[in-house]
Amino acid sequence: MSDAFEGRCLCGSVSYECRAAPVVTGHCHCVDCRKSSGTGHGSHMGVPKAAVAVTGPVTVYDAPADSGNIVSRAFCPTCGGPVYSLNSGMPEMIFLRASSLDDPEVFKPQFVVYTSRAASWD
């Protein structure tokens, strides 16, 4: 069985091919992941950046993480679908959004991260 897999945004304008198995997979419940996903968490697959080829234009939003690293979130400028993120603290990795997978069965979560900041619902 090959470790290769593919994914794309909602409209298909941005796609990627990955030629390696995920190194790490999980759900993140930080405020930024919740807001960027529109749900209670973001699901990510960390793979070596060199193993991924992205096709199509992306818009990138940079924001500091609680760690002080910069997280760059890439999404389709047409449909707004999240595709991947980069973290300045791990420059050799790319974090593909599980929601962008062509085959959702590729995603097998290994961990869950909860935020250290409390969300205010007031």
N, C-alpha and C positions, 0 to 999 in steps of 0.2 A: 504494500500500500504506500502511495506517495504522501509526503507531508505537504505537498502543494495545495493551496486553496485560493479562492478568489472572492471578491466582494465589490460592492458598488453602492452609490448613493441611491436615494429613492427614484430619481429621474434617469439614472444611468449615465449622466454626464461625466461623473468621476468614477473611475474604477481602479482596482489594484489586483495584482497577482503577488502571492507570497510563495516563496520556494523553500520555506522552513517551517517546522512545527513551532507552535507557540512555546516560549520559554516560561511564561507566567500568564495566568488568566484569572480574572476575578471581578467582583462587583465592588464599586467604590460609592460610598454614601456621603461623600463630602458635599458641601453646599454647592460648589461649582459643578460637580458632576450631576447633581440633582437638577440644577437649573438648566444646564446645557442639554440634558436628556428629556426634560419635561416629565420625569418620573421620579421615583424614590432613590434611584441609583444610576450609575453608568457602568456598563459591562465592557471590559477591555481585555485585549490579548496582546501581550508584549512579545514582539519578535525582533530578531536582528534587523536593523534598518537596511543593511546591505542586501537582505533577502526579499525586499519589497520593491515593486515597480508600480508607481502611481501614474495613471493616465487621466488627463483632463485638468482644468483649472480648479484650484481651491482658494477659498478665502480663509485667512488665518487670524485668529484672535489670541493675543498673548495676555496672560495674567499671572501674577505671582501666586504660588501655592503657599500653604501654611509653612512649608519647609524653607521658603525663601527662593526656591527654584522657580524658573519661569516655565509655565505650561502653555504650549502653543496648540490650540485646538483648530483643526482644519475641517472645513465643511464645504459642501457644494454651494456656490454662489447662486445657482438657479433654484434648487428645491430646499436648500437649508439643511439637507441631511448630513449629520456628523459622520466623518469617515475615519479620522485618526487624530492622535495627539502626540506631541513630542514633549519631553521633559529635559530641561537644561542640565539636570543632575545625572541624566542617563543618556548622553548624546549618541550612543551606539544602538539605542533601541527606538522602535516606533510602536505606539500603542493603538492597534486597530480597534475600532468600535465593533463589538459583537453584533450590533444591530445592522451593520452594513454587510454581513456575510451572505454570500449566495446560498450556502448550505449551513443553516444554523446549528447543525449537529457537530460542527467543527469546534464550537465553544463548549469547553468542559471547565467550569469554574473551580478554582483551587483555593481561593481566599475571599474574605470580605473585609473591607476597610470602612471604619466608621469615622466620622469627623470628630475633631477635638473641640470644635466650636459648636456651641449649642444654637440651634435655629430658634428664632423667636416667631411665634405664631400670633402675637398680639397685634 
